[in-house]
Amino acid sequence: MGYNGGMDARQQIEEEKLQNILNPRKANREFKVTIRFQKRLSRNFAKALELARRNPHFMEEGEGDRYRAYASFYPEDVEAMHELFELVKEQDTTRLFLNNKPVPYVHDLWLFLLWFYRVR
């Protein structure tokens, strides 16, 4: 089910948001991008889901057309994040979250900055 088998993805995200409020110092030191994508009739979906399931912070919720997969990445995981993002970026239902929040410019600014971690 995800990295906390007793909770669905929505409950896990709400729990993390609560912990961020209760522990703001810790929350401000962490930087996590979550990619949420849905099932689509695409060749990339099976590969994307396989990659997401390898993620230690993988979560899922729903069934059928309401199925959503979540994979969260920290800066040191930028290669895996880039690989998954390239598979799902064209889907209009793909969403990105910064520390579990839908932040403006997460795609245009934050991902752009993270790609600098890929430069060697």
N, C-alpha and C positions, 0 to 999 in steps of 0.2 A: 504494500500500500504506500510506502514512502519511508522516510527515515524515522517516523514515529508511527509504528503500525497501529496504535490505538486511536489515532485521529485521522480524519480525512484532511485533504489539502487545505480547505478553508479554515478548519479548526486550528491546524498547525500554524498557518499564517497569522491568524488572530492571536494565538499564544505568543508568537514571536514579536508581534507588535506590542503586546502587553509587556513583555520582558524588556523591549526597547524603551518603553516609558518608565518602567521601574528601575532600569539600569542605564541611564542616559550616557554615562561615561563609557561603558562598554560598547553601547550602540554607536556612539560617535567614532569609535576607533575602527569599527568593522565597515567594510564596503562590499556589498553583495548585490549582484545583478541576477534577477530571476527571469528566465524565459518561459512564458506560458504559451503553449500551442495546442491546437485542437486537431481532431481527426479530419483529414481531408483526403479526397481521392487524388492522390499524388504518389509518384514513385518515391518521393523523399520521405513520406510519412513513416514508413516502416523503418528506414535507416535512422531517422530522427528519433523515433521512439526507442530504438535499440541504444543509441548514444545516450539519451536522457536516462534510461534505466540503469546505466553504468554509473551515473552521477550519485555520489554519496548523499546528496540533498534532493533526490528525486521524490516527487509527490504526484499523486494523481487523484482525480475525482470524476464522478459522473460515469455514464455509460452511453453507448451509441453515439448519436449526434451531439450529446452533451459532454462527452469525454474530454477532459483537459489534462495535459501533462505539464508538470512544472519541473524545471531543473535550475538550481541556483549555483552561482559561480562566484568565487573570490578572485582577486587579481592574479594570484598565482595559478589559477585554472584557466587563464585566458585562451590557451590553445584549444581546449575542449569546448569552451564557450563559443569561440569563433566557428569551429567545425559544426556545432549544432545550429548556430544562428544562420549560417550560410544555407542550411537545408530548409529552414522555416521562415526566412525573412520575407519572402514574397507573399505569404498568406496574409490576408487581411484580418484574420482573427488572432494572429500572433501578437502578444503583448509583452512588454518589458517593464520590470519593476526594479527600483533601486531601494534596497533594504525594505522590501515588501510594500513600497509605495509607488503609485503611478506618478512619477516625477516628470515635469515638462522637460523636453529636450533629451530624455534618456537615450533615445536612438541617435539623434544628431550630434549630441555633445558628449555624453558619458561613454557611449560605445566608441566613439572616435578617439577619446582619450585612452580607453583601455587597449585599443589596437596598438598603441605605442609600446605596450608591454610585449607585443609580438616582434617588434624590431630588435634584431640582434646585432 
